[in-house]
Amino acid sequence: MKYESLHNLRLPKIGFGTWRIGGNSLPNRSLDSKSLTALRTALEVGYTHFDTAEMYANGHSEELIGQAVREAGIKRQSLFITTKVKPEHLKYEQVLRACEASLKRLGMEYIDLYLIHWPELGMNLAETFRALNTLVREGKVMHLGVSNFNLKLLKQAQSLSETPILTNQIPYSLSDRSYVKNGVLEYCQQNDILVTAYSPVDEGRLKTSAALRSVAEAHHATPYQIALAWLVNQPRVITIPMSFDPIHIRENFAAAEIVLSEEEMKKL
């Protein structure tokens, strides 16, 4: 596995996303067995970064991650857990309560990385960060970040956070380069902020071009693996693909080892 190192941290280039683990917006307990199998496989393969949110299956995703980790008997310190606070929970007391609820569902004493999931129109970002800074000071959260923030909001978050903003989690893939066009990617790369690319293969609907197929053939890899490799070959970019399929879970993990040439990067 390749890593990104910053702020005394070493984060794997590819983590495991958990949108749809345990359901979509609401819990779907009929998916529990399938979800736990996916999480167990990811832990066995060697994933250490797991990304979730209180919004995912209304917290049930967090519960399943906690269960899978406990069952696997893996030391908490060897994992990096990211979760997120909903946009409707951004007032001071709400943030504190949301974090406590996430910790309880995870069955953990701290969260490695806590993100504002989405900016909310009319939000008081100073109030939100007052709560987030409190959580860091109390040791309940180790690092702070944001998600879906444009450049103006990202800079504002930086000014309000008492600790470095670790990441801006954004949609980024071969087919979605909106955060390249709006300047966020370049700013993050120049200011030691990780870009965490979500939906890196368009939730399994990635369209394969002739260029993508030819690069995949040259590396004896799948087009999806090359799409992930294209992301992780970029500085300060990590990604969090998700799959229920054990084969795809392993292929996604292995994609971190694929080295693309400068010519191949340009081609894609």
N, C-alpha and C positions, 0 to 999 in steps of 0.2 A: 504493500500500500504506500502511495505517495502522501506527503503531508504538507500542510502550510504551517509555518511557525511565526507567531507574533504574540506580543504581550505575555511572554513566558508560557505560551500554550503551543501545543502541537496537535493540530486537528487533521483528521484524515480527509483526503481529497474527495472521497465518496462516503456518504453516510446513508442512513436508511430513513426514508420519509414514511409517515404513517397515515396520510390522508386515505380514508376508506378502511383502515384497520378498525374493526368494531362497528362499522357503519359509516354513513356519510355525515349529514348534519345531526341526525338522531341515532341513538344506539340501535344496532340490529344484532341481537344476541345469537341469531341463527348463524352469524358469521364468526362467532367466537373461536370455534375449532380451527377454521381456516386461517383466521387472524393469528392465533397462537402458533400454529404451524409455521407461518411466515416469519414471525418474530423469533421463534426458536431456531429456524434455519439461518436467519441473519446472524444471530449470536454465535452459532456453530461455525459459520463461514468466517467470522472475524470482524464483523461490523462493530464499531464501538460508539459511533455517533448516531443517536436516535432522535429524530425530530418529530414533535407532536404539538398539540395545542388543545386548550380547553374547548375550542370550537369543534374539534374532530370527534364525531359521534357523541357530542355533548359531554365530553370528558371520559367516555368509555375507552377511547384509545389510550389515554394515560393509564387507566386501570389495567389494561391488558399488557402494556409495556412493563409496569411494575410487577405483574404476576409472572411474566416470562423471565424477567431478570431474577426474581427470587427463586423460581423453579430451577433455573440454570445454575444457581449458586455462584454467580459471577460477582466479584468484588465491585462494590459501587464506585470506588475510586478509579477503576479501569474503564469506566464508561463516561461518555459526555452526553448529557441529556438536555435537549432544547425543548422548551415549550413556550406558549404564547398567550397573552391576555387579549380577550375579545375587545373590539372597538367600543362596545357598549359598557365596558368596565374600566374606563380610563380615569375616573375621578379617584382622588386620593384613597379613601377608605375602600372603594371597590377594588382597586389594584391590590391592596394588602389582603383583602378577603379572597380574591381570585387566586393569588399565589398560594395562600394557605390551603385552598381547596385542591389546587393542582398537586401540591406536596402530599396531601392526604391520599389522593387517588393514586399517585405514583408509589406511595409507601416509602418515600425518601425524605431525607432531612434537608436536602438542598437541591437547587436547580443549577446546572452549569451555565446555561444561557437562557435568559428570559427576554422575549421579544414583544413589542407592540405589534399585534398581528396585522392590523390595518389602521391607517389614520382615519379619524372620525371628523366629519365636517363640524367646525365650531369647537373642537376639543381644546382644552387648556393644557397644552403640552408641558408647561412648567409645573402644573399640579401633578400630572402623571409622573414626571421625572422626580418630583419630590418624593413620591411613594417608591419608585424604582430605586432611587439612591438609598432610601431607608432600608429596603430589602437587602441591598448589597452590604450596607454597614452592619446589618444584623446577621449576615452570613447565610441567609436563606437563598440568596442568589449570588453566583460568582461573577457573572458577566452580563452586560446589557447589550441589546441590539434592537433593530427595528425591522419591519417588513413592509414592502410595497410603498416605501417613502421616496418621493421625488427629491431632487437635489436641494431645493430650498428647505424642505422639512428635515432632511438628513443633517444639514448644517445646523439647523436649529436644535436638533436632538444632541448633536455633539456639544453645543454650547451649554446645554442643560445637564448633561450627564457628568457626574463626578469622576467616573472611570471611563476609559476609552470605549467608544462604540465598537463592538467586535464585528458586527455584520449588518448588512442590509440584505434581507432575503427577498429575492425578486424573481419574476418569471423570466427565464433566460434559456434559450435553446437555439438550434440552427434556424428555426423558423420564427422565433420571437426575439428580436433585437431592439425592442422599444427602449430598454434602459441603456443601450449603447447610444442610441440617437439622442436621448435626453441628458446625456453627460454623466449619468450616475456611475457607470462602470469605470470610466477613466478616472473620475474623482476618487472612487474607492481604491483603485490600484495605486494612485499617487499619494493616498493618505492612510495607508495601512488599515483599511477596512475590508474585511472579507465580503465578497459577493457570494451569497448562497443561492445557487440557481435551483429554483423549483420548477416542476413540469419540464424536466430536461429532455424528455422524449415525447412531449405533448400528451402525457397520460396514455402512452401506448399507441398513439395515432400519428406518429411521426411519418411524414411523407418522405420516401427515399428517392433522391435524385440520382442521376447517372454518376455524378461526381462522388456522392456518398457511397454508392455501391462499389465504385472502382477502388476507393480508398479501403473499404471494408475487405474486399477481395485481396488486396495487397498485404493486409495484415492478418488474413485468415480469421477475421472477426465478423460479427454481425453489424449491420448498419446502426443498430441501437448502441452497441458498444463504442463505435466510432463517434456517434453523437455525444456520448458521455466523455470520451477521450478528448474531443474538441474543446469541451468546457474545461476539463481539469488540466489540460496542457497550457491554459492561460494563467498568468500570475494572479494570485489573490482571489481565485475562483474555486469554490468547492460546490458539490451538488448532492442532492438527496433523492435519488430515484426510489420508487416503491414498486414492489411486485408481490403477488401472492404465489407466483410460480417459483419453486425451488431452483429450477434451472436458470431462470432469468435473474434471480437473486444472486446466484453465483457469477453469472456472466457480468452483471452490473459491477460487482465488486472487482472482478478481474480487469475491467475496463480502465481502472486507474493505472495499470502497468503499461498501457499502450502509449508509445511515444510517437507522436506525429511530427513529420518534418515541417519546416517553415513553408515549403511549397504545398504540402498537403493541407496545412492550416489555411493558407490563402485560397486554395482550391475550394474548400468548404465554405 
